[in-house]
Amino acid sequence: MSEIGGKLAPTWNGIPLLDAGQNLDGTDVIPLTAGEDGKETSDMYAVRFGASEADTGVTGLTNGGIQATDFGEAHEKPVYRTRIDFYCGLAMFGGKAAARLTGVLNG
């Protein structure tokens, strides 16, 4: 077991295994599917995160940081309006920064 963000996560050879969780409608983010032999299978993803291009990992990108525009108080009701722009994305630096294994047996 390993502690990640204050929670315990199972590990395999020191690598933490994280569950992707569920969508707002209660369905699994990575659902189980029936394989050709009728057994339930799923996919497993491996990601190496990095902080910069030199880390050859999956890295978060931003363009200009967070920008806030204050539009002041609305005329029709007592609320303030603010627009927040945050242009962000992900980039994969290095061909081995992420991988997918399909058809992993459940259980």
Long-range contacts (C-beta under 8 A, 24 or more apart in sequence): 32-106, 35-103, 35-105, 39-105, 39-106, 40-105, 40-106, 40-107, 41-102, 41-103, 41-104, 41-105, 41-106, 42-104, 42-106, 43-100, 43-101, 43-102, 43-103, 43-104, 44-100, 44-101, 44-104, 45-98, 45-99, 45-100, 45-101, 46-98, 46-99, 46-100, 46-101, 47-97, 47-98, 48-94, 48-96, 48-97, 48-98, 50-93, 50-97, 53-91, 53-93, 54-93, 55-93, 56-93, 56-94, 56-96, 56-97, 57-92, 57-93, 57-94, 57-97, 58-90, 58-91, 58-92, 58-93, 58-97, 58-98, 59-90, 59-91, 59-92, 59-93, 60-88, 60-89, 60-90, 61-88, 61-89, 61-90, 61-91, 62-86, 62-87, 62-88, 63-87, 63-88
